[in-house]
Amino acid sequence: MLVTASRALLLKQWDWRQANCTRSWRAIHTVPVASMTFDSTSTLLATGGCDGTIKLWDVVKHYCTHNLKGSSGVVHLVQFHPNTDLLQLFSSSLDCGIRIWDLRSSQCVCVLQSHYSAVTSLSFSPDGNAMVSSGRDKICTVWDLKTRKAKRTVPVYEAVEGVVILPGSTDLAEIRVKSKDLHFITAGSKGVLRVWEASTARCVYTQTLPSTLPSASEEDENDNPRSLTYLFHLPASARLATVTAEHNILLYQLPALTTQQQFVGYSDEVLDVKFLGKGDSHIVVATNSCQLKVFELLTNSCQILYGHTDTVLTLDVFKKGSLFASCAKDRSVRVWHMDSDSGQVRCVAQGSGHTNAVGSISCSRMKASFVATGSQDCTVKVWDLPADCSAEGVSLLGVFRGHRRGVWAVCFSPVDQVLATTSADGTAKLWSLQDFSCLKVGHLLSTCQNHSSLMVLHKSNHVQTLGHDASVLKVIFVSRGTQLLTSGSDGLVKLWTIKTNECVKTLDAHQDKVFPLLMFGWLTGTDFLLSLSRHP
């Protein structure tokens, strides 16, 4: 059974298997509902409102059984005691206290005071005699529910959003739980799961982060995209579910806390996407995020790749499809490898050297030997890729300088002899990878009619008009390196013959900037062009 609450002050009951709403009723609250929970029998539903009241509903007989008043401000947490014979409800609001309600008398029988910030989560021991509460004040409190007193305060040094008491009947030696004493696990702003021993207030295990992702410092915890906002125990399958700040759901398997599944719940704007793996079995996606998402097309399962510290702007894949590179606003380039057997992706090399955001990248075509990056610092850099793909960094082979503004696109020729670049300064350039010299330059020049044109300038200073009306945003080699395709802010796609410097075709179908260009010929053996723009 699934129940949702809306800002229209309605509660809706759903048959989630059929995706049908089976019943709806007014919530009675005067303002929206802030929290909800079921009891262990799934017959009682508690709703905590922004009006400071708590309502209890019998979802079988369809009526309100209790109206609990006395909380100060928004009731952001409600939870039933797991022992249904006690008929107790726990709640917390803006006063940071934990209220215990006796449902027989509809009275608050006790207020547990320990936290100095919002209480975010409660977890009960299997026998129901102990409870652990977590808060954003960076502490967890262990409570004796028989005496209703705090037994111990555990400083956890992070804002905690979720806490779960670990089952004592399970062998958890893999996460260093070596005794039958009370242990609990926390999730919070650091983005890692940590196991604590209640009797000693000691952290006995910290989840290992991917090697490419540094631990969040105290200053940037609030902006950490990996920070956890929810933690839930699934006892039937011995798993833990967490939700990240970017609305991704991660499932971990006990007892080793190994990642079992990842679900992406928030993608925002998709900046780039590429096929990956044998037979194009996966796609790698760059969204408006510092994380990369790798989807298996057959099952839709996802891997979330951490490493970049700012928005990933673009991607490129090497010819064999198991190796790809990414660049980002953090001024770095990273090379990733996907294991052909397991499908797991890891970062195998990284490099930094640009002084501004890196917005374009291209992988060598013949073999996985080097990568070129273009940046808003007006330079293009070529990086040497380690032969075994196991080194920590990529080495810089050379730097192309000549653009007066940021570089929009870079592209290797099919035989890795020439590099093409375009820039916001209105030029397109061809560079030699043998001596790093400039072979040709394309200029945007204004005429008396306020019209701009793309010009090709040879070393012999022979100039010929080519015809874009605005900045050239993308360039790719076609026809085995004898022609170029360019797209611009004017919405045009043009085909050029490099030898004669002539525009042989203009495609005018877009109404706005044309960013991505893709050539493919897997349909009938004939080359096809895919171009994308932002207009409807």
Phi, psi and omega in degrees: 000140179230132177235134178238153176239139182242169178289347176281008179064034177245143170254135180234133178257132188238144163269095190291338178291325181260355182058041180241140173278120184264341182194147173219147179207161180287141185280349181072330175305147180276344177224170186302156177282134182257337182207153179212153173199152173262155169279177186293341179268353182061026177252336178250133178240129176252134177237128176256128186255164174288353177271004177083010179247159177237129177248141174245136186235136169271105186281351177273313182266356171064056174206161179276125184262330183218150171227099188263123181241154177134346178286149179259110178084198185297129175270099187263358181214125172225140180203134178279147169293137184296336177276104184294339179293334181283335182050059179239143176235136178251141180215161176215147181222202188292344180279000176070007175270161177249113181269138175251122182253131172270113185284347175287320182256354183059031182242151172278117185265345182193148172237117180273121183246122177204324187271153178243010175215180186302132173280126189255336186200151175231144175219137185253146176290160181303326180274354177078008183265349180228154180215146174241130176246146179238156181209169178279000174276011173070031174225157169238141181242131176264125185246142169264110186283346176286316180265348182058042179235153176283125179274322182201144172253126184249112175285124184248353171063030172200153174291116186264130179255343181207144177220141179223128173282128183283144179294134182280346184272357184255142176284110182244034182297333181294336175250026170066031171267105189250001180225170179272004177295165182293126175233146178221160183240139183240152175224135183195213191291339179284343177081013179233152174272135180228141182256133184236142173265119187295322186292331182247356183056036185246137175281119183259345181204136175236128180301139181277127177279158171305144186299338182276354185245114178288156176292145182287133175279169182298329183288324185252016179299324182292337181255009182287114182293343180270355182303143186262134182251352181202145177221131184219138180263133176248086188295329183297326181249007180054049180232161173241136177250132177235153175240132181268171180296338178263021173065030173265142180255125180241131179252127179244139181264127172279150011266358188264355183058039176278144180290124181258312180214154176225132179240130180267121182252357184207120182242333183060212182285131177275117183269329180197153178211140180220148172287152186210150174088172181294126180068025181053049184282342182229164167232146175247132188237132172254120178247187180284065188203161175276359179258152171254146177243129177247118182253135169274120188294330183288320186248350183068009177290154190230144167247135177256122185257123179255148178166306176292151181251001175214177188305129175282127188262323182201167185222161167207152185240137175289167190302318184286344172089355179259352182237132178215165184232151180223154175222160192209176176292346179282009175072019183239163172236140179230144177247132186239149179232134176256124179292129185291335182271308185270339183079005180282142183248137176219155178280126184249345179199154178209157180210152177215150183176340175288155180254006177210179183303141178260111188250359179215148183209148177214137178261146178299148189268323186288312178206168183282080184242327179204167183227142175245140180230142176243140189229165174288356175276009174077009180244159172240129182242142176248128185246138178273128181268131178302143184295325183265359178054034180234359181284161181285329185222163173258145182264148182277124179272319182187166181232131173261124177237141181162331176287143181266347178224182185302148181273126181276317188211151173226148181204131175279146171288163184302335181251014175060034178257336185228145176241130177256138179224151172231155188219163175289350176281002177084022180238152168239135185231147171248129185239145175273131177273000177276310182238008178059033177262161179271125182270315181215154179229133173252126185249150168257116182239140179274138176259181182291342176267021182057037182250136178256147181225147175272124183243143173256125182246117176278169173295340178275005179066018173283128186243135177222133182287136180244324163114017171283148180263359183202189184301144177270118189262334185213143177218137175220151174277141175222175178053048178059034175086005181268348181225162177236143170250130177234149173230152186221178177292346179278000180081008182261148170242126185235145178249125182242144169265119187295320186294319184260353180061032183252144171274114185261349180201137174237125179255117185240084181230349181260154179251357182218184182306138177252112183263295185277142170230137181216128175257136175212153183220032186271359182280302184227008187091351177268141180290136175237150180243130174247125177232143184232144178221170184272349182286157183300000000 
